[in-house]
Amino acid sequence: MLDEAWIAEALSEELGAPIAVAVAYGPADVDALSGTERRRYADLVGTPRCDSWLRGRAALKRLLVGIGDPPDTSALVFPHLRVSLTHCGRYAVAVALEGRGSGLGVDLEIRRSLPAEAARFFLSRGERELLPDPEGPALLRLWTVKEAVFKADPGNSGRGLLDYQVADPTVRRGEACLGRDPAMLIRYASLPVQGGFLTAAVATSAGTQKPARPVRSADSEPRRVGVLGERVEGQAHRGRVWP
Ligand SMILES: CC(C)(COP(=O)(O)OP(=O)(O)OC[C@H]1O[C@@H](n2cnc3c(N)ncnc32)[C@H](O)[C@@H]1OP(=O)(O)O)[C@@H](O)C(=O)NCCC(=O)NCCS
């Protein structure tokens, strides 16, 4: 199980923005789909994507209800300024920025490792040279960073993971920018979960935000924060900015 409340609190604190989180462990009930969702589902039945799509809708529906929106997910188009989704194994994790957003991304990878040779497909030479151990867990963490950063970029169409540059690949919380557009700054924070990482990223505009304070302990556990508020069954957990 993923600790939804802890993830919401930790991401909100580390990214300095209130982030709601909903985790689904199974597919959405087909009978609960809206008409538009049902038509999309009909197109996917029998394809390998069908199960993950349904899990994703389960997480998104819980998220939308949790932030006070209607549960129909069919209006969500990705990349989205306030909402993002990732699936991994039986999990689907949906996140939302409460209030206005300018780009949000999330990525989850658990119980897997990446071969060192994979690094060149998503890390620049400069980023690879800074990696302390090319075969260590930092590689998987950076994969989730690049995927979350890509998803947080509202203009990611036609772009790839190598288009984004992480300022310091050794830190668990930091910043990335789009090589061609230094005005776009994307902050990220990675949480160690179940032998892997969950990373969320928030797009900001350079010059309008204070730089994120890097967290040096590259792959260490972030400090546990208390849970504010009671769990409401069927609702997403809502993060709060820590004072
Ligand atoms: C689209 C992509 C981000 C999906 O990531 P993934 O790790 O395969 O899958 P995840 O489960 O984490 O995320 C899937 C969800 O991302 C969202 N998504 C899809 N395309 C997206 C985009 N362009 N921007 C933001 N979010 C997107 C969707 O919600 C999707 O779930 P859904 O289909 O159920 O709605 C990924 O395949 C991709 O294109 N990466 C960047 C391209 C690249 O450089 N690839 C080269 C790697 S070597």
The ligand as an SDF file (V2000), in Angstrom:
LIG
                    3D

 48 50  0  0  0  0  0  0  0  0999 V2000
    3.6510    9.7180  -22.1020 C   0  0  0  0  0  0  0  0  0  0  0  0
    4.6130    9.2190  -21.0450 C   0  0  0  0  0  0  0  0  0  0  0  0
    5.0100   10.4250  -20.1850 C   0  0  0  0  0  0  0  0  0  0  0  0
    3.9230    8.1580  -20.1920 C   0  0  0  0  0  0  0  0  0  0  0  0
    4.7320    7.7640  -19.1230 O   0  0  0  0  0  0  0  0  0  0  0  0
    4.7850    6.2360  -18.6310 P   0  0  0  0  0  0  0  0  0  0  0  0
    5.8770    6.1510  -17.6130 O   0  0  0  0  0  0  0  0  0  0  0  0
    4.8690    5.3410  -19.8070 O   0  0  0  0  0  0  0  0  0  0  0  0
    3.3950    5.9520  -17.9770 O   0  0  0  0  0  0  0  0  0  0  0  0
    2.7480    6.5430  -16.6700 P   0  0  0  0  0  0  0  0  0  0  0  0
    1.8210    5.4990  -16.1760 O   0  0  0  0  0  0  0  0  0  0  0  0
    3.7360    7.0810  -15.7150 O   0  0  0  0  0  0  0  0  0  0  0  0
    1.8920    7.7810  -17.2170 O   0  0  0  0  0  0  0  0  0  0  0  0
    0.8230    7.5770  -18.0880 C   0  0  0  0  0  0  0  0  0  0  0  0
   -0.1050    8.7500  -17.9860 C   0  0  0  0  0  0  0  0  0  0  0  0
    0.5940    9.9600  -18.3230 O   0  0  0  0  0  0  0  0  0  0  0  0
   -0.3630   10.8700  -18.8490 C   0  0  0  0  0  0  0  0  0  0  0  0
    0.1830   11.3930  -20.0910 N   0  0  0  0  0  0  0  0  0  0  0  0
    0.1800   10.8360  -21.3150 C   0  0  0  0  0  0  0  0  0  0  0  0
    0.7930   11.6460  -22.1950 N   0  0  0  0  0  0  0  0  0  0  0  0
    1.1820   12.7340  -21.5020 C   0  0  0  0  0  0  0  0  0  0  0  0
    1.8600   13.9330  -21.8510 C   0  0  0  0  0  0  0  0  0  0  0  0
    2.2600   14.1840  -23.0990 N   0  0  0  0  0  0  0  0  0  0  0  0
    2.1000   14.8450  -20.8900 N   0  0  0  0  0  0  0  0  0  0  0  0
    1.6890   14.6370  -19.6170 C   0  0  0  0  0  0  0  0  0  0  0  0
    1.0470   13.5100  -19.2090 N   0  0  0  0  0  0  0  0  0  0  0  0
    0.8110   12.5770  -20.1620 C   0  0  0  0  0  0  0  0  0  0  0  0
   -1.6870   10.1220  -19.0550 C   0  0  0  0  0  0  0  0  0  0  0  0
   -2.5530   10.4450  -18.0020 O   0  0  0  0  0  0  0  0  0  0  0  0
   -1.2580    8.6800  -18.9440 C   0  0  0  0  0  0  0  0  0  0  0  0
   -2.2300    7.8220  -18.3940 O   0  0  0  0  0  0  0  0  0  0  0  0
   -3.5920    7.4620  -19.1910 P   0  0  0  0  0  0  0  0  0  0  0  0
   -3.1760    7.0430  -20.5470 O   0  0  0  0  0  0  0  0  0  0  0  0
   -4.2220    6.3760  -18.3880 O   0  0  0  0  0  0  0  0  0  0  0  0
   -4.4060    8.7320  -19.1930 O   0  0  0  0  0  0  0  0  0  0  0  0
    5.8990    8.6120  -21.6560 C   0  0  0  0  0  0  0  0  0  0  0  0
    5.5980    7.4740  -22.3670 O   0  0  0  0  0  0  0  0  0  0  0  0
    6.6600    9.5680  -22.5460 C   0  0  0  0  0  0  0  0  0  0  0  0
    6.2580    9.8910  -23.6300 O   0  0  0  0  0  0  0  0  0  0  0  0
    7.8290   10.0290  -22.0790 N   0  0  0  0  0  0  0  0  0  0  0  0
    8.6290   11.0560  -22.7030 C   0  0  0  0  0  0  0  0  0  0  0  0
    9.0680   10.7730  -24.1060 C   0  0  0  0  0  0  0  0  0  0  0  0
   10.4980   10.3000  -24.2290 C   0  0  0  0  0  0  0  0  0  0  0  0
   11.4340   11.0570  -24.2580 O   0  0  0  0  0  0  0  0  0  0  0  0
   10.6850    9.0200  -24.2860 N   0  0  0  0  0  0  0  0  0  0  0  0
   12.0030    8.4930  -24.5110 C   0  0  0  0  0  0  0  0  0  0  0  0
   12.4180    7.7150  -23.3240 C   0  0  0  0  0  0  0  0  0  0  0  0
   13.9540    6.8980  -23.6090 S   0  0  0  0  0  0  0  0  0  0  0  0
  1  2  1  0
  2  3  1  0
  2  4  1  0
  2 36  1  0
  4  5  1  0
  5  6  1  0
  6  7  2  0
  6  8  1  0
  6  9  1  0
  9 10  1  0
 10 11  2  0
 10 12  1  0
 10 13  1  0
 13 14  1  0
 14 15  1  0
 15 16  1  0
 15 30  1  0
 16 17  1  0
 17 18  1  0
 17 28  1  0
 18 19  1  0
 18 27  1  0
 19 20  2  0
 20 21  1  0
 21 22  1  0
 21 27  2  0
 22 23  1  0
 22 24  2  0
 24 25  1  0
 25 26  2  0
 26 27  1  0
 28 29  1  0
 28 30  1  0
 30 31  1  0
 31 32  1  0
 32 33  2  0
 32 34  1  0
 32 35  1  0
 36 37  1  0
 36 38  1  0
 38 39  2  0
 38 40  1  0
 40 41  1  0
 41 42  1  0
 42 43  1  0
 43 44  2  0
 43 45  1  0
 45 46  1  0
 46 47  1  0
 47 48  1  0
M  END
$$$$
